[in-house]
Amino acid sequence: MRSTHKDIDVVLVRWPAEESRREYFRAMGVPRLLIVEGGSKPPFCGDAKEDWVRPPISRDDLEARVATLRARVRVDRVPEVDPIGVIRYASRSAAISPTEADLLQCLVNRFGDVVRREELEQCLPERSGRSLRNALDLHIMRIRRRIQPLGLVIRTVWGLGYQLELHEV
């Protein structure tokens, strides 16, 4: 059984009956809510993507636990731009220039959403007509190379702008 919200699934796993499923989803990095069967000792949950409950549990309590797991996972899913010129995502990081940091901050603030070209152009220090368009394209190209090893990608949304998101393999 899965409880979903946008792009974050929380898998419900019976404990200890489905221990192998727990290990599979742990290895895959999927958030898990363990339903501890009556009389069983609760497991140690040292992973921020895991929690447990014991039935009977009210619908509101179950939803609150699932929402908490989603919030923990969401924190790991949004990149962070450091003021000293580093972008961090999950356990990886990459050095970036000050201009790239400004552009990435605009994209990170709206992670997963389209950011219009005009908004990104406002993040560039040099603002002069035709060269502005070329400068933005050049910076986006460089940023794409730097963030690719982090599992991130900037997608072009034709006619609108750019979108920073997770790279899906």
SVG drawing of the C-alpha trace seen along z (x, -y; Angstrom):
<svg xmlns="http://www.w3.org/2000/svg" viewBox="-9 -48 43 60">
<polyline fill="none" stroke="black" stroke-width="0.4" points="0.0,0.0 1.2,-3.5 0.2,-6.9 1.1,-9.5 1.3,-13.3 2.7,-14.9 6.0,-13.2 6.6,-11.7 5.3,-8.3 5.2,-6.9 5.0,-3.1 3.1,-1.4 4.9,1.8 3.7,4.4 6.4,5.1 7.8,7.7 5.9,9.7 7.2,7.6 10.8,7.1 12.2,7.9 10.0,5.2 11.2,2.8 14.8,3.5 14.0,3.2 12.4,-0.2 15.2,-1.3 17.8,-0.5 15.7,-2.4 15.5,-5.5 11.6,-5.3 10.0,-6.7 8.4,-4.0 5.8,-3.9 6.0,-0.6 2.8,0.8 3.9,2.8 1.8,5.9 0.3,6.5 2.8,8.1 5.8,7.4 8.7,5.3 9.0,2.1 12.0,1.8 14.9,-0.7 14.3,-3.5 17.6,-5.2 16.7,-6.5 14.9,-9.9 12.8,-8.3 11.2,-5.8 8.8,-5.8 6.4,-3.4 3.0,-3.2 1.0,-0.5 -2.6,0.2 -5.2,-0.7 -4.4,-4.2 -6.9,-6.9 -7.0,-8.2 -5.8,-11.7 -2.8,-10.2 -1.9,-8.1 -2.1,-11.1 0.0,-13.2 2.8,-10.6 2.8,-10.3 2.9,-14.1 5.9,-14.2 7.8,-11.7 7.0,-13.7 8.3,-16.8 11.6,-15.1 12.1,-13.8 11.2,-17.1 14.1,-18.8 16.5,-16.4 14.9,-17.0 15.5,-20.7 19.0,-21.9 20.7,-24.6 22.9,-27.4 25.6,-28.4 26.6,-32.1 30.3,-31.1 29.6,-29.6 28.6,-26.0 25.4,-24.2 24.5,-21.2 22.0,-18.5 21.6,-15.3 25.2,-14.4 26.8,-16.0 28.1,-19.5 29.6,-21.5 31.5,-24.8 29.8,-27.6 30.6,-31.2 28.9,-34.1 26.7,-34.8 25.8,-31.1 24.9,-31.2 22.5,-34.1 20.9,-32.3 20.7,-29.0 19.1,-30.7 16.3,-32.0 15.8,-28.5 16.0,-26.8 13.5,-29.2 11.0,-27.9 12.4,-24.3 10.3,-22.2 8.4,-25.2 9.1,-27.2 11.1,-30.4 10.6,-32.9 13.7,-34.0 12.9,-37.6 13.1,-36.8 16.5,-35.0 17.8,-37.9 17.1,-40.2 19.6,-37.9 22.4,-38.8 24.7,-41.6 25.3,-42.7 22.0,-43.9 22.4,-45.1 19.9,-44.0 21.1,-41.3 24.2,-40.3 21.9,-39.7 20.1,-36.8 23.5,-35.3 24.9,-35.7 21.9,-33.9 22.2,-31.1 25.9,-30.7 25.5,-30.7 22.7,-28.1 24.9,-25.9 27.7,-26.1 25.3,-25.5 23.9,-22.4 27.4,-20.9 28.1,-21.6 24.8,-20.3 24.5,-17.2 26.7,-15.1 24.4,-16.1 21.4,-14.5 19.9,-17.8 18.9,-19.1 17.7,-22.4 15.1,-21.8 14.2,-24.4 10.5,-25.1 10.3,-26.6 8.8,-30.1 8.7,-30.4 11.9,-29.8 13.8,-27.2 12.9,-24.6 15.3,-23.1 14.4,-19.6 15.6,-16.1 17.3,-14.2 15.1,-11.2 17.0,-8.2"/>
</svg>
